[in-house]
């Protein structure tokens, strides 16, 4: 691993994003793990738990197909890792995948990634999958503040209730900061999902 012109945090973000991992710190311990299909889940109700909430939906950053190309020096052949719409782990099962909606609405060429040394086809597929996962989670982004939930962390799932249908449902937390103030503890979060209610 070469770290050039980047902070330790940026390096961790880049490494985690490449292979679809999440990371967080608890005390002096840093956790670096794959996203889990099942994680801690919290229900947040508008007007009770949620203090403020802003939800943005966009197809601009969603990539429905990724190809990673590299040259295998040992085998003297090209290695191509691939990931396609529908391959991603859906945040909310039963809903429509954002990548499939984008693929059907727009004519997109696959995003090609080069200049990444690969040791195997499986590594190329993992990197392509990581890029697809990361881009798909940009389909719907929720940022807000709620009454303190000290056990909420990256990878946790939150479900909003008593909000408009377009915003309701399950999201995956990508970052959260817990604050203590005059009114007690609050949690400021950013959560994302790659689906739309069916």
C-alpha positions as CSV (number, residue, x, y, z in Angstrom):
1,X,0.0,0.0,0.0
2,X,1.4,3.4,-1.0
3,X,0.1,6.5,0.8
4,X,0.9,9.6,-1.2
5,X,-0.6,13.1,-0.8
6,X,-3.5,11.8,1.4
7,X,-4.4,11.8,5.0
8,X,-4.8,8.6,7.1
9,X,-8.6,9.1,6.9
10,X,-8.6,9.6,3.1
11,X,-6.5,6.4,2.8
12,X,-8.9,4.4,4.9
13,X,-11.9,5.8,2.9
14,X,-10.2,4.9,-0.4
15,X,-9.3,1.4,0.8
16,X,-12.8,0.8,2.2
17,X,-14.6,2.1,-0.8
18,X,-12.6,-0.1,-3.2
19,X,-13.9,-3.3,-1.7
20,X,-17.2,-2.2,-0.2
21,X,-16.1,-2.1,3.5
22,X,-17.1,0.3,6.3
23,X,-15.0,1.5,9.2
24,X,-15.5,3.2,12.5
25,X,-13.7,3.9,15.8
26,X,-14.8,2.9,19.3
27,X,-12.4,4.3,21.9
28,X,-8.9,3.4,20.8
29,X,-10.1,0.5,18.5
30,X,-10.6,0.9,14.7
31,X,-13.0,-1.5,13.0
32,X,-12.7,-2.3,9.3
33,X,-15.4,-4.7,8.2
34,X,-17.5,-5.7,5.2
35,X,-21.0,-4.3,5.0
36,X,-23.4,-6.7,6.7
37,X,-26.7,-7.6,5.1
38,X,-28.2,-7.6,8.6
39,X,-27.1,-4.9,11.1
40,X,-28.4,-3.1,14.1
41,X,-31.7,-1.3,13.1
42,X,-33.2,1.8,14.7
43,X,-36.7,3.3,14.1
44,X,-36.7,7.1,14.0
45,X,-40.1,8.8,14.1
46,X,-40.6,12.3,12.7
47,X,-41.7,14.7,15.5
48,X,-40.5,12.4,18.2
49,X,-37.0,11.2,17.6
50,X,-36.1,13.2,14.4
51,X,-35.2,16.8,15.0
52,X,-34.4,17.7,11.5
53,X,-34.1,15.8,8.2
54,X,-33.2,16.5,4.6
55,X,-33.5,13.8,1.9
56,X,-32.0,14.1,-1.6
57,X,-32.7,11.7,-4.4
58,X,-30.5,11.8,-7.5
59,X,-29.4,9.6,-10.4
60,X,-26.4,11.7,-11.2
61,X,-23.8,9.6,-9.4
62,X,-25.3,6.2,-9.8
63,X,-23.2,3.9,-12.0
64,X,-25.2,0.9,-13.3
65,X,-22.1,-1.0,-14.7
66,X,-18.4,-1.0,-13.7
67,X,-15.4,-2.7,-15.4
68,X,-12.0,-2.8,-13.9
69,X,-9.2,-3.5,-16.3
70,X,-5.6,-4.6,-15.5
71,X,-2.7,-6.5,-16.9
72,X,-1.6,-9.7,-15.2
73,X,2.2,-9.7,-15.6
74,X,2.6,-13.3,-14.4
75,X,0.0,-14.8,-16.6
76,X,0.5,-12.2,-19.4
77,X,-3.2,-11.6,-20.0
78,X,-5.8,-8.9,-19.3
79,X,-7.9,-9.2,-16.2
80,X,-11.3,-7.7,-16.2
81,X,-13.4,-7.3,-13.1
82,X,-17.1,-6.6,-13.6
83,X,-20.2,-5.6,-11.6
84,X,-23.6,-4.8,-13.1
85,X,-26.9,-3.3,-12.0
86,X,-28.6,-5.6,-9.6
87,X,-25.4,-7.1,-8.2
88,X,-25.4,-4.7,-5.3
89,X,-26.6,-5.6,-1.8
90,X,-29.9,-3.8,-1.5
91,X,-30.5,-1.7,1.6
92,X,-34.2,-2.5,1.6
93,X,-35.4,-5.8,0.0
94,X,-38.6,-5.7,-1.9
95,X,-38.0,-2.1,-3.2
96,X,-36.8,-1.1,-6.7
97,X,-33.0,-1.0,-7.1
98,X,-31.7,2.5,-8.0
99,X,-29.1,1.1,-10.5
100,X,-31.9,-0.8,-12.5
101,X,-34.0,2.4,-12.6
102,X,-31.0,4.4,-13.8
103,X,-30.1,1.8,-16.4
104,X,-33.6,1.7,-17.8
105,X,-34.0,5.5,-17.9
106,X,-30.6,6.5,-19.4
107,X,-28.2,5.1,-22.0
108,X,-25.0,4.6,-20.0
109,X,-21.6,3.3,-21.1
110,X,-19.9,1.2,-18.4
111,X,-17.6,3.1,-16.1
112,X,-14.1,1.8,-16.8
113,X,-11.3,1.8,-14.2
114,X,-7.7,1.2,-15.1
115,X,-4.2,1.4,-13.7
116,X,-5.1,-0.7,-10.7
117,X,-2.8,-3.7,-10.3
118,X,-4.8,-6.9,-9.8
119,X,-3.6,-10.2,-8.4
120,X,-6.6,-12.1,-9.6
121,X,-10.0,-12.0,-11.3
122,X,-11.7,-12.2,-7.9
123,X,-9.9,-9.1,-6.7
124,X,-11.0,-7.2,-9.9
125,X,-14.6,-8.3,-9.3
126,X,-14.4,-7.2,-5.6
127,X,-13.1,-3.7,-6.7
128,X,-15.8,-3.4,-9.3
129,X,-18.4,-4.4,-6.8
130,X,-17.1,-1.9,-4.3
131,X,-17.4,0.9,-6.8
132,X,-20.9,-0.2,-7.8
133,X,-22.0,-0.4,-4.1
134,X,-20.6,3.0,-3.3
135,X,-22.2,4.7,-6.3
136,X,-25.5,3.0,-5.8
137,X,-25.7,4.3,-2.2
138,X,-25.8,7.8,-3.6
139,X,-29.2,7.3,-5.1
140,X,-31.0,8.6,-2.0
141,X,-29.2,10.4,0.8
142,X,-30.6,11.5,4.2
143,X,-28.9,13.9,6.5
144,X,-30.3,14.9,9.8
145,X,-30.2,15.1,13.6
146,X,-32.1,12.9,16.1
147,X,-32.2,12.4,19.8
148,X,-29.1,10.6,20.9
149,X,-28.7,7.0,19.8
150,X,-25.3,6.1,21.3
151,X,-25.2,2.6,19.6
152,X,-25.7,4.0,16.1
153,X,-22.6,3.6,14.0
154,X,-21.6,3.2,10.3
155,X,-23.3,0.1,8.9
156,X,-26.3,0.5,11.2
157,X,-29.8,0.6,9.6
158,X,-32.3,3.3,10.3
159,X,-36.0,3.4,9.3
160,X,-37.9,6.6,9.2
161,X,-41.6,6.8,10.1
162,X,-44.2,9.5,9.7
163,X,-42.3,11.1,6.8
164,X,-43.5,11.4,3.2
165,X,-43.6,8.0,1.4
166,X,-40.7,9.0,-1.0
167,X,-38.5,9.5,2.1
168,X,-39.8,6.7,4.3
169,X,-38.1,3.3,4.5
170,X,-34.7,1.9,5.5
171,X,-31.3,3.6,5.1
172,X,-27.8,2.5,5.9
173,X,-25.8,4.8,8.1
174,X,-22.5,5.9,6.5
175,X,-21.3,8.3,9.2
176,X,-22.6,9.6,12.5
177,X,-21.3,12.0,15.2
178,X,-22.7,12.0,18.7
179,X,-22.8,15.4,20.5
180,X,-23.5,16.3,24.1
181,X,-25.0,19.7,24.7
182,X,-27.3,21.7,27.0
183,X,-30.3,19.6,25.9
184,X,-28.5,16.3,26.2
185,X,-27.1,14.0,23.6
186,X,-28.0,14.3,19.9
187,X,-26.8,12.2,16.9
188,X,-26.0,13.9,13.6
189,X,-26.0,11.3,10.8
190,X,-25.7,10.7,7.1
191,X,-27.6,7.7,5.8
192,X,-28.0,6.3,2.3
193,X,-30.0,3.8,0.4
194,X,-29.9,2.4,-3.1
195,X,-33.6,1.6,-3.5
196,X,-36.9,3.3,-4.1
197,X,-40.2,2.1,-2.6
198,X,-41.8,-0.3,-5.0
